[in-house]
């Protein structure tokens, strides 16, 4: 028996690893109609809510919040990472989570987990999918309950026959000192799973890790047998139950977690395919409406589910790619990720372009086809994810715009590929440089995987080694150009936080950060704060009892008046002193939130001990500047909604004492008029010097207030409400509609008490981060006033230059100076700190003025060239050669004289030199057609300019160059001698 089980385990290892293609799947029941996907999702959520007391939480956005390690949310657990890491704010709603369940939108495309390259090639891979999951935090329940619930749902609610289910568990890892998870094995056996269908695997299959470091643990997986007893088992994973009980340290070792958690995940698409008895996930009602719409919109043959060589013309592959990708695009755009040039937006751009390529080239779809599929996605997913319905029109518009742009690039790219292929020999590889120039990192924006696919279809290999070299060079270049990454500073790890919680240390009381008042003269008074040192940490995170001698340390206090960096507002800085010892300052560089505790980064010039009483002082100028900008951000957010419409949404912000940054979702780039209107709207609110009201209220009171601005973030309960001009109680009264007409937001930041202290606000920069998201940079107060003054001065200079241009120039030198002045002004306007609306207007004006100035230069040069041509013709008798000097301001002017001479004396070859200041000499020549091909202008210019120690360039007929000499006659003699020798 043991031998047969071992043999079966070996076969199943191979079966699991090769990712079955779903062929051979038999229906659970041929009599009952298949359950619909929406009902499968609802049954999962209802089961955990109604039978097992789980709280249902909505899906997080696929755009990760504060997690730079992820391009997209790719698992249901992502939004709960603060709980797993032990960093959740104990005052937040999430801190109260014990058992929860949801259906999470997930995208696996790019980064560590990516299925993009496999989509379309088989019948099961997707870039967007839904992950059904249930969680138990802090030991609410563990292995026995999790396994029992999963078995109950699959066999009793969904009715999957028990004999079709296999399970695997962690078989141990001797290298890591981990024994087998016999507890999970025994649980499955007690639930009635035969020992022959309970298999153990190693860490690669059954040990789950969040990353290189962090919480991890053994997992047990439930697999479905596609064969159903007809032949060898064909297993596909349905559900993964992860038991987080370890923490992977930076040195690779494993330590037990202070608290244990359950994290499970089951793909909805795969589950629905099993329950509906379909050949693949694409044959379920999650995809069939899309596949039908593709067939109707393209006129391609109906989808038939073929793969590999059987899929002639790759038609079914294209169906799967387009259906999968339009779902991903719709979900991502609805969540604020638009196709762009870096990070997740770049991946989304690749997805869109891949979909366009398959729809147009394989399915022969008409232009604008992808956008027409968005309503079908909304219809299938909109009830579960209402944000799709709200954003339907915007998604369709954005997809259609990008589709049109890419089609033009695709046509050009195809021509480049065809032209290159014609030059290649039978055994040549496609040049890496050409592929790179076509790619997203080059000019046309064709994803490299598309270029490879197009070449693969033609049977031509790509120079992959050359591509890797170019990619490395690009990465090095980006590293040099990138903005400095902000240091993370000291942090409390999961063990330090667990120890504090074990000791019963309460979260840091940071309410004193709001203790400040406005004085009669308009200044602010910031109170000090006395606190006790609870713990000290060295730079490597080790807890110590004392520190000193100029060392950097982390300082934990029972309370603080320092604002810790969060919500986009920079941390306070300042200093502290020991009570009774005011003459030794301990500088505080920053403060950070770590799981509800505020950790201060301090330099300790003298001994600092646990138990010491200290007095904290914030840098008042720093704090006030941050307060000004945070209130300004709220007004800017409100003003954008006033100008652009109530649907305008904030996509992020950051502020420090120097300037503020605000990202906003927009249908199109802001016009200068809109930018100016936003500024004026803010200025009016500042000018009214309105009161700013702040109050903590129950989070539930804010849920249904019309117009209340809040971000997709986790807020504490009670939550702080900031209202401009209207008391919070009035603003939160739904009947008042006040939140529709002023700035009302949920915010933990520190704010002014009246808006007048902002002084002024100027938007000094504006650029599109990605399509649909604009980043605004702004300054306030004195900086804003200076920006306005710079703008006014530049506007006056541009106006004066325009007046000079209108008067006209009588001399080429004067026209050249005016043209250069336009270029100088353009550079100044491009780089100055000034109102962005004004910059955009002046840039447009200068562009037109530069064209006029260049035209004036050309006209004057043509006139002067005609005059000099006549003078030269009078000096030289008719003949085959003119070699002379002439006074000109520029090389372009010299070329014009040469051309006019040759036009009026067709059989003459001409070379002219023009002396310039400091011994420099310009050279231009043209050879008569009757003298070529033996005599060429390029060789003539090169001979003369080489004589003068310079260089030359041009063609067989016309050439030019430069050099330096004090002996012009010698240069002229060399020119004549060379020409006569050639003639």
N, C-alpha and C positions, 0 to 999 in steps of 0.2 A: 504493500500500500504506500509506504513512504517513498519507494522508488518511483511509483507512478505519479504521485503528487509532485515529486521533484521534476520529473519529466514534463508534467503539465506546466509547472512554474516556468521552466525554461522556454516552452513554446509561448507562454503568455507574456513573458518579458519581450520576446520578439514581436508579438502581436501588438502589445501596447506601444512599443517604440516606433513601429512603422506607421502609426496613425491611419487607421482604416479609412477606406474611401466610401464607406456606407453601402457599397454594393452587396446585395444579398440580404438586406434588412427585410424582415417579415413583419407584417402588421401584428399588433397586440391582439386585435380582434377584427375579424373581417365583417362582423355583423354591425357593431355600433358605429355611428358616424364619428369621425375623428374630432377630438376636442380641439377647440380653437386656441390659438396662441394666447389671446387676451385672457381666456378662462384659465389657462395653465398658470399664467403670471398671477392672476387674482387668487387662484387656489393656494399657491405657495404663500402669499402674503396673509391670506385669511387663516391658513393653518397655524402659522406661528403667532398671529395676533390672538385668535379666538381660542385655540386649544392650549397654547403654551405661554400666553401672557407677554408676548414680545411687543415692543413699541415699534411702529412702522415709521421709518424716517425716509424723506424723499431722496432721490438720487442726487448726488453731488454733480456739479458741473464737470464736464470732461476736461475743462481747463484747470490744472492743478492750482491750488491756493497755497502760496508760500512754500512750494516744494520744488526747488530747482533741479532735483534729481530726476524728475519726470517730465517728459514732453506732454503726455496725456495721462489722465486717470485711466489705469489699465486693470484695476481690480476693485472689487467692492470695498476692500479694507482701506483704501487710500485715505478716505475722509476721516477714518478713525485712528490714523497713525499717532496723533497726540496721546490717545489713550494707551496704545501699545508701548509708546516710548516713555510714558509716564510724565509727559509735559503738558497735559491738559490743564487749563485754568480751572481750579476747583469751583470758581464762582460761575462758570459757564454752564449752559444747558447740557453740553456734552458730558460734563463731569458726572451728571446724574444718570447717564446711560448704564443699564445693567444687562438687559437682554433686548436686542433690537433686530429688525429684519428689514430688507428692502430689495428693490431691483435697481441695480446700478448701471448706468450707461458707461461702457468701457470702450476705449480705442487702443488697439495694439498695432501701431504703425510707426516705425522709427524707434530708435533707442534700443534698450536691452531686449524688450519683448516686441517683436514686429512680425506680423503675418502678411505684410503687404505683398511680398514677392510670390507668396503661395496662392493668393486670392485669384480665382479663375482657373488655376491649373487642376484643382481637385474639387470635390463636392462638399467640403466642410469648412474651409478656412474663411475668416472674415476679418476686416479691419475694425468694424464696429460690431459689438455684440452686447447683450444684456446679461449681467451676472446676478443671479438670485443668491442671496446670502442671509445667514443668520449669525449673530454674534452674542457671546456671553463674556462680559468684562468683569475683571476682578474676582474670578472664581465663582461667579453667579451659578454656573454649572460647568461641568467639564466633560470628560470623554464619554461616560456612560449615557448621560442625558443626550448629548449631541448625536451619538450613534443611534440611540433609540428613536429620537425624533426623525432622523433622516430615513431610517428603515420604515417607520410608520407612514411617513408621507409617500414614499415611493411605492410601497406595497398596498397600503390600505386606501389612500386618497387617490393616487394616480393609477392604481391597479396593475402595476408592473408585476408579472409573475416572479416569485422568489427564485425560481430555478434559472431565471435569465440574469441574475445579479451575482457578481463576484466582488470580493473586496481584497484590498492589499493594505499592509501595514508596514511600519518601519522595522527592518530586521536588524538594526544596530549598525554602529560604525566603530570598530575597534581603534582606528587611528585617532578618533576624537574622544575615545573613552566612553562611548555611549553603548549601552546594552540594547537589546531588542525591546520594542514596545509590546510586551506580552499582555499588558492591561487591555490594549485595544483588541488584540487577537482574542482574548478570552471574552470580551464583550460581544464580539460578533458571533462567537461560538454559542454564547448564551442566548442570542437572538435567533438561533436556529440555522445559521449559515453553516453548511457542511465544511469540515476541515479541508476537503479537497478544493474548495472555492475560496479559502482564506490563505492568501499568499504573502510572503514577506519579501521586501525589496530593500535595497540599500539607500544611502542618502541621496543619490541622484534622482530617485523616483519618489521617495517617501520621507524626505526631510525638507521642510519649507523654510526659506530665509528671505527676509525683507530686502536685504542688500548685503554688501560686504561686512557691514556691522549692524547691530541692532537686534530686536526680538526675533526669535526663530523657534522651531520646534518640530517634532515628528508630525506626520500627517497620515491619515488613512483615507483611501480613495474607494469609491463605489463605481464599479464598471458594469456596463451592459453588454451582454453577449448577443451580437448581431446574428450569429448563426442559429441561435435558439435550439441547440442540440443537434442540428443537421450538419454533422461534420465537426472539424476542429473548431474550438471557440474562436470567435473574432470579437475582441473586447474593445470597447470605446469608453473612455472615462466620462462619467456623468457628474460626479460630485466629489469635491475634495474637502475633507474636514481637517483643519489645521489646529494643533494644540500648542499654543505658544507658552513655553515654559522655560526657555533659555534666552540668554542674550549673548550674541557674538561680539566679543571685545575686539579692539583695534589690533591686538596681538594675535588674533585668530582663536583664542581660547573661548570656552563656553562657560557662562556663569548662570546660576538659576535666577529667574526673574522674581522681583518682590511679589508680583501678582501674576496669576495665570489667566489666559484668555482663550476663548474659542473663536475661530474665524473660518467660516465655510463659504464655498463658492460653487455654484452650479450654473453652467451656461444655458440660458433659456432656449436659444436656437437649437442646440443639440437635444435638449430634453423634449422640445416640441416635435422634433423629427422622430424620436423614439415613440412618443405617444401617438403620433399621427401615422406611424408605420410607413414613413416616406423613405425614398431612396437616398435623399440627402437633405441637409438643412435648407437648400434652395427650393425643395419641393414642398415646403410648408407654406401656410397662409401668411407667414411673415414676409415671404418673397414673391409668392405667386401673383399678387396684384401688380407688383413692379414688373415682373417678367411679362405679364399680359400687356401692360402699358408700353413696354419696350417694343413688343411685337407689333402693337397697333401703330406706334409712332414711327417705326423704322421700315416696316414692310419686310423685314427679314423673315426667314422661315421660322416657325414656332420653336420655342425652346424644347430640347429633347434630352438634356442631361448627359450629353456625351463628354468624354474626357480623352486626353492623349491622342493617339493616332486616329481613333474613331471620330474625333471632332474635326472633320474636314473643313478647312477654311476658318477654323477657330471661332465659329459662330457661337457655340454654346459657352465657350470660354469668355467671349465678349459679353454675353448676357450676364454671366455671373459677376464679371468685373464691374460693369455699369450698375447693376442692382446693388452690389455691396457698396460701391464707392459713393453713390448718391445718398445712401443712408448715412454714411460717415460724414459726408460734406454737410448734410442738413443738420445733423446733431451738433457738429462742431461749430458751425456758424451760429446756430441758435444759442450756443453757450459762449459766444464771444471770441472764438478762434477763427480768423479769416485767413485765406491763402495769402502768404507773404514770403519774405526773403530769408528768414532765419528761424531756427528752432521749430516748434510745432507748426507755425504758419507755413514754413517751407515744406514740411512733410505734407500738409494739407494741399499745398499747391501741386506737389507731385501726384497726389491722389486725384485731384481734379483733372490734371493733364493726362494722366493715365486713362481716366474714364473718357475724356474727349477723344483720345486717340483710338480706343477700341470702338466707341460709338460711331465715329465718322468713317474710319478706314475699314472696319470689319462689318459693322451693321449698316453702314451707309445712311446714318441718321442725318436729318436736315439740320442746318444751323439753329441754335437755340434749343435743341432737343433736351439737353440735360435739365435745364431750368423747368421744362414742362413736367418732369418727373417729381418735382418737389411736393406738389399737392398729394401725390400718391403716398409718399413717405409720411406726410403729415396725417393722412387718413389712417394709416396703419399704426402709427406710434403716438399720435397727438393726444389720445385720451390718457395714456400713461405718463406722457411728458408734455404738459401744456405749453411749455416755452416754444415748442415747435409751431403750434398754432399762432402764437403771438408774433412770431418772426417769419411766418411763411413767405410773405411778399418780399421781405428783405433778402431771404435766402435765395429765392428764385432769381431776383435781380442780380445778386452778386455772382451766382453761378453762371448766369447767362453772359454777364460782362466778361468774366474770366475765360469762358469758353470761346467767345469771339476773339479775344486777344491771343489766345493760344493757337487757334486755328491758323491765324496769319503766320505765327512763328513756326508752326508745324509744316506749313507749305514751304517756307524758306529752308527749314532744316532738311526736309526731304530732298530738296534740290541740291543742297550742299553734299548730302550723303551720296546721291546719285553721281554727282560730278567727281567726287573723290574716288568712288568705286571704279569709274572709268579709267582712272590713272593707275590703279593697282594691278599688279601682276597676279597670276593664278594662286600663288602661294603667299602673297603679302597679307599682313594683318592691317586692320583699319587703324590709322594713326591716332594715338592718344590725344595729340594736340587738337585734332579736328573734333573728336568726341567731346573734349573738355570745352571747346569754344561753343559747342551746341548746348551744353548742359546748363543747369541752374546756376552753376558757378561761373559760367561764361556769358555769352551774349543772348542767345535765343531763348533760353529757359526750357530746354527739353530735358526732362529728368534722365540721368545716365542709364537707369534701368530700361527706359523706353528706347534710348539709342541702342543699347545692347540687344533689346528685343527685335528692333527693326533690322539690325545686322544679322541676328540669329536666323530670322526668316529668310534672309538672302544667303545664308551659309557662309558668312564672312566673320572670322574671329576678330576680336578687339584686342588692342595692345593693353592688357590689364596692368602689366608692370609699369608701363609709362603712365597710366592713369593714377596708380598709387603714388608715384613720384610727384605728379602734379597736385594730387590731393594733399600730400605732405607739405608742399611748398605753399599751398593756399592756407593751410592751417597755421603755418608759421607766420604768414603775412597777417592773418586775422589776429593772431596772438599779439603781434606788435601794435596793431591798430586798436585793439580792444580797450575799452575803458577799464581803469583799475578796479579790481574786484574788492568790494568792501570786506574787511576782515570780520570774521564771525566773533572773535573775541572769546573770552571765557564762557563756558557753559556748564550747567549742572547735568551730569549724565543720569541715566535711569537709576543707577544704584544710589547715587547721592540723593536723588529725589525720594527713592524708596526708603532710605534711612531717615530722612526728615519726616516722612509720613509715619514711619514706625514709631518715631519718638513723639509723635503727636504735635509736631511744630506747626502752628497755623500758618496759612498763607500770609505773605507780607501785607500789612495794612498800608496801602499807598494812597489812601484818601487825602492825606495832607497835601498832595500835589495840587489839589483844587483850592487850597487855602491861600487866596490872594484877594486883594481888594483894590478898587479904583479910588484914588485920592481926589480931593476937590480940584487940584491943579491939573488933573489928567494923567498923573503918573500912577504906576502900579506899586503896591507894597506886597512883597512876597515874604511870608512868614518863614522862620526857621523851624526845624523839627528836631526834637531830641529823641534818640533811639538807643537801643541796646544791641551790641554785637552778639548775634546768635551763633554764627559760624564763620570761619575763615577758610579759604581754599587757595592752594598754590596754583600756579599757572597750568599744571597738568591735571587739576581737578581734585587733588588730594586734600581731604579735610584736615586742618591743623588747628592747634589751640592758640598760636600766636604767630606773628610775622613782623618783619621790620627790615632795617638796613637798606632802604630804597627798593625793596622787592615789589613786584606787581602781584596783586592778589585779588581774589573774589571775596566780596564782603556781603554777608547776609544779615539783615537787620530785622527787628520786629516791626518797624514801620519806616516809611520814607516819604519825603516830599519831592523826590526825583521822578520825573516822567520817564518810564522805560520805553524804549523804541517799540512802537506798535501802531497799527492803523495808518501807516505811511508817515507818521511824524517822528522826526529824529529824536533820539534820547537827549535828556538834559545832561549837562555837565556842570561841574562846580567843585566843591571841596567839602571836607568835614574836619572838625576839630574834636579833640577829647574835651569833655566837659571839665572845666577848671584848668584847661591848658590851651588857651586861645592862640598861642604864638607858634604852634606847629600845625601847618596845613597838610592835610592828606588829600591830594588832588583826586577827583573822581572823573574819569574819562568818559564813562558811559554807564548806562543801566539797562539791563535786559530782563525780560520776563522768561522765567523757566518754571513751567508747571505751576503757576500761581505765586511763585516766589520771585522777588526782585533781587537780582544779583548785581552789585555795584563793582565796577572795575576800578581799583584803587591802587595808587602808589603809596607805600608806607615808608616814609623817611625815618620814622622811629617805631618803637615797638607798639603793636596793636594786638590786643588780646580779646578772646571770647569773654563776654561779660562786661567789657568796657562800655561806658556811656559816652555817646558822641552827639555832636550837634551838626546838622547838615545845612549847607547853604547852596542853593542853586545859582548858577551864573544868570543873573537877572536879565542882562541884555540878550543873551542867547535864548532864554525862555521866552521873553517878550517878542522877539523876532519870530520864533516858532508859532506863538499864539496869533500874531498878526497874519501869518501865512496860512495857518489852519483855518481861521475864520474866513480869510480871503478865498480859500479853496471851496468852502461851502457856498460863498456868494458866486463864485465862478461856475460851480455846478448848477446852481439855480439859474444864473444868467444864460447859460447854454441852453437850458430847457426853455427859457422864455423866448430865445431867439430862434432855436432850431426845432422846437416842438417838444411836447411832454414825453415823447418816446425816447428822447436822447438819454443814453445810459453811461454812467461812469464805468471805466474799465481799470481804474487804478490811479494812485496818486502817491507822491512822496514830497516831503518838504524838509528843508533845513534852514538855518538862518540866512542863507545866501539867496535862495530862490525856491520856487515851487514848480512841481511837475504834475500835470494832470492828463490822464488818458481818457478819451471819450469815444464812444462808438458813433460814427457818423455815416450817412449814406454816401457822402461825397466830401472831398476836401473843402474846408471852410473858405468862403470867398473873403476878400478884403472887407467888403461891406459887413459881412457877418461877424468877422473878427472885431471890427470897430464897434458894432452894435453890442457885442458882448461886453466889451470894455466900458462902454457908456452905461450899460445897465448896472454893472458893478459900481461904477463911479457914483451913480445916483444913490445907491444904497449906502455907500461910504459917506457921501455928502449929507445924508439924512441923520447920520450918527445914531443909528438905531440901537436899542438895547439888545443884548444877546442873553437869552434865558437858557439856563441849564438845570436839568432836574432828573433824578433817578426815578423811574417808574417801572411797574411790572411789565415784563416783555409782552405779555398777552394784550395789554392796552394798545400796543402799537401795531397790532396785526392787520387791522382793517381801516387804517387812517388813509383817506384818499390823498394821493400825492406825496406821501411820506417817502423820503429817499433813504434807502438802505442798500448795502452791498451784500453780495452772496458770501456772508461771513457768519461765524458763530458768535452770537452776542451773549454777554452775561445776563443773568436775571436776578435782580432788576437791571435794567439797561439805562444808560444815560442818554437823554434827548437834548439836542441843541436846537434852539429855535431863535430865528432872527426877527426881532420886532414884535413878536407875539408871545405872550406867556405860554408855557408848555401845556398847561391844563386846557387853555383855549385851543391851542394848535392840535391837541389830540382829541378834541371833541369832533366826531365825524360830521355833526350838523353844521359846524362852523366853516368848513371848507378852507380853513386858514392855510393848511399845508399845501394847498394848490397855488397859493399866491405869495409865498415867502419861502425862505430856506428853512426846512425842518428835516433834521437827519439824526439817525442813531450814531453816536460817536463817543469814544472814550477819551478823545484828545483834550488838550487844554486850549481855551479860547479867550479872546478878548471879551470884556463885559459890555463894550460899545464898539460899533463898527468904525467910528471915525478915526481910530488909531491906525487903521490900515493905510490911511493917507492917500493912496492912489494905487491902482493896479494896471500894469502894462503887460500884455502878452508879447514877449520878445522872440519867441520861436514857435514854429509849427511845422510838423512833418508827419507823414503817414508812417506808422510803425508797420502796419500791414493794411491791406485793402479793407476799409471799413472802420479802422481805428486810428485816430489822430492823437498825437502827443503835443500838448501845449506846454511851453515854458513861460513863466511869468515872474516878475519882480514887483515889489511894492515900495511904498514910502519914498525915500530919497533916491533910491535906485530907479524907481519908476519915473520920478521927475527928471533925473539925468537922461534916461532913455528918451523921454519926450523932447528934451532939449537937443539931443543929438539928432533925432529925427527931423526936428524943425530946421536945424542948421543944414543938414544934407538936402532937405527939400528946397531950401533957398539956393543952395549951390546948383542943384539940378535946374531950377528955374532960371538962374543966371546963365547957365550953359546953353539952355534952350534959346534964350534971347540972343546970345552971341551967334548961335548957329543960324538963327533967322536973319541976322544982319548980313550973313554971307561972308566969305573970305576971298580976298583978292590974290593971295599968294598961297602956293602949295605948302610952304613951311607953316603958315598960320593954320591952314586946314588940318595939317598933320597934328599940330599941337592941340587943336580942338578935339580931334578924334581920340588922341591919347588922354585928354581930360575926361572924355566920356568913359573910357576904360578904367581910369583911376576912380572915378565916381562910382562905377559899377562895383568895383572891388570893395570900396568903402561901404556901400549900401549892403552888400552881401554879408559883410562880417561885423557890422556895427551892432551894438546893443541898442535897439530902437523898437518902436511899435511894429509888430509884424504886419499889421494891415498897411501901414505906411511903407514898409519895406517892399511889400508886394506891388503896391502902386508905383513906387519909384523904379522898381526893377522893370516894370512894363514900359514906363516912360523912357527910361534910359535905353532899353532895347530899340525902341523906335528912333530915338535920337542918334544912337550909334549907327544905325542904318543910313540915316540922312547924312551924318558926318562922313561916312565911308563913301557915299555917293558923291558928295562934294569934293572929296579928295580925288576920286577917279576922274571927275570932270575937269578939275584944274590940271591934273597931271596930263590928261589927253591934250588939253589946250597948250600947255607948256611944251609937251613933247612935239606937237606940230610945229611950234615956233623954233625949237632947237633943230628939228629935222630940216627945216628950210635953211637955217644957217649952215648946217653941215653940207647940204647939197650945193650951196653956193661956193663952199670952200673946196669941194672935191669934184674933179672932172669925171665924166662918165667912164666907168672902168669896172673890172671884176672885183675890186677890193676897196673897202673904206676901213681904215684903222685910225682912231683918233681918241681924244679925250673930250669930255663934256661935263659941265657942272650940273649935278642932280642931287635931290634930297634923299632919294631912296633907290633901292635896287629895282623895285617895281617901276619907278619912273624911268630908269635906265633901259629896262626891257621894252617899255613902250616906245622909246625913241628908236631903238634898234628895229623893232617891228615896223614902225612907220617908214623908216629909211628903206627897208627891204621891199615894202609895198610899193613905194614910189620909184624904186630902182630895182626891178625884179631880178635882173641878172647879177646883182652885186651881193657879195658876202661882206658882212659888217661885224666888226668888233670894236666896242667902245669901253673905255676906262673912265671912272669918275672918282677923282681924289676926294677923300673925306678927312675930317680932323684926325690928328695923331698918326698920320701916315697910312691910314687904312685906305684901300682902293677897292671899288666895286667894279665888277666885270660882267658884260653881257655880250652875246654874239649870236648871229644867225647865218647859216650857210645857204647860198642859193641852191635851188633844186638841181640846176644844171651841173653843179660841182660835186654832188653826192653820187655814189656812196663812198668814193675814195676819200673825200674830205668831209669830216663830221664836226658839228658844232661842239659836241661834248669833248672830243679829243683836243680841239682848238683851245677851248676855255681851260681845260686841265693843264695844257702845256704852258699857257700864260700865267695862270694862278700858281702853278708849281714854281715857276720862275720867281714869283713874289712870295713864296713860302706859304701859300694858302691852299684852298680846296675849291673844287668845282663840281657841278652836277647838271644834268639836263638830258637832252635827246640828241639824235643825229642832226636835227634841224636847228633847234634852239637850245642854248645853254647859258648858265650864269655861274658866278663864283665870287670869291673874295680873296684878298691878300693884303700884304703890307710892303711898301717900298718907298724909298726917298728918291728913286731914280725912275721917273715915269717914262723917260725917253728910252731907257733900256728895255723896259717892259713892252713898249710899243714896237721897238725894233724886233724883239722876240716874236711878237704877234705877227708882224709882217713876214718875217723869215719863215715861220712855220706855215703860214697860208700860201706863200709863193711856192714853197717846196711841195705842198700838196696839190696846188693847181697845175 
